[in-house]
């Protein structure tokens, strides 16, 4: 082999080995300072919160491995690598000054390092990226130390990485969407939702929001923007009882939309848990109905060919009535055509004379929808008989129904002369006390309090009155009435207390 070629080959090998050793020396530089970062939950969700936090969660331990007891002045730089940006200390003049002593660790928290996380000291990031939540990605925090005088790097770049993810907001479970909620005597609606967050460091608060739709067909999502919030409250539980103690009360025959917002507890100035959609659940709607109250029917004017039916509404809700009637012996009912505006009576025409009929009223409190059946109540069945062509006897009978309580079937005959018994006026009652029962005409009065004696008394009581197939109790008062030993009023008047 040519000696010249052998010489060149040896020179190349030597040069390669020297370069390789030099490269290894660069990689394995033994820096005099070690930096060890660590981050504890709840983890930060954006850079601005790190600078504003008032509780520690991030720590960087810096150790001068030299045994020299002298003070070493250093500068700490930070770099944050996220999915869409790399932010870092813009220059050494913006770095954090740190003083080190040999073999003495210095532990800095995010409170100590807050200044280097200020937007004005960072480069490679926009203001929106600084203020907004981190992208869902791996977030790496890196720290490097430099000599304050020579500005040489004196530590490795040490890093700590986290995976940042957004939590899924809750989903509503009850009341079901487009459902009908009927009160069972008192307001008691239980709202419930299913949490879906993967983690909830520091705890989660749920904010319940309810709005009333202004009209049928209003978009419930729009309602939360345009309508006032009807009710709101917060809880740490996954359910909320809207009972009779909550105000304002839910109104009957109204449609409501509701949702919950999951929010993290405030942990030292930053949000510990971040939810997609700002934490808002889906929106569900329900229609609320108080118990449907049937009307009480009673008869008005009667003649041989027509009859007037009146009714008493026991609540303030608007009436949606459907009257039907039939001959007592018929199986099928005839449904009447109701006027557009329903008052308190209607006349049934084209009746046969001297015939007994039945009439009833179906009240619809909530109309049927594709998601729920109608809420209705049927009145008591009322029987009546028309006059014959000469206008003689008319009979009226009220029968109990499932919607009425406390009243027995009551019969009355028009045109019949009543039998009036003669009262004993010779023997008078000597004393009258609370809970005694006296009779005033056809009414019984339970005494609440009384004064007097020797047959003459004054006081107050409670009387039972029948109206429209129902028994009502009302307060009465009496002054200087005379009562016999049979506890019958023989002179004077018993008046309603509001008269």
Secondary structure, 3 states (H helix, E strand, C coil): CCHHHHHHHHHHHHHHHHHHHHHHHHHCCCCCEEEEEEECCCCCCCHHHHHHCCCCCEEEEEEECCCCCCEEEEEEEEEEECCCCEEEECCHHHCEEEEEEECECEEEECCCCHHHHCHHHEECCCHHHHHCCCCCCEEEEEEEEEECCCCCECECCEEEEEECCCEEEEEEEECCCCEEEECCCCCEEEEEEEEECCCCCCCEEEEEEEEECCCCCCCHHHHHHHCCCCEEEEECCCEEEEECCCCCCCCCCEEEEEEEEEEECEECCEECCCEHHHHECCCEEEEEECCCCCCEEEEEEECCCCEEEEEECCCCCCCCEEEEEEECCCCCCEECCCCCCCCCEEEECCCCCCCEEEEEEEEEEECCCCCCCCEEEECCCEEEECCCCCCCCEEEEECCCCCCCCCCCEEEEECCCCCCCCCCCCCECCCCCCCCEEEECCEEEEEEEEEEECCEEEEEEEEEEEECCEEEEEEEEEEEEEEECCCEEEECCEEECCC
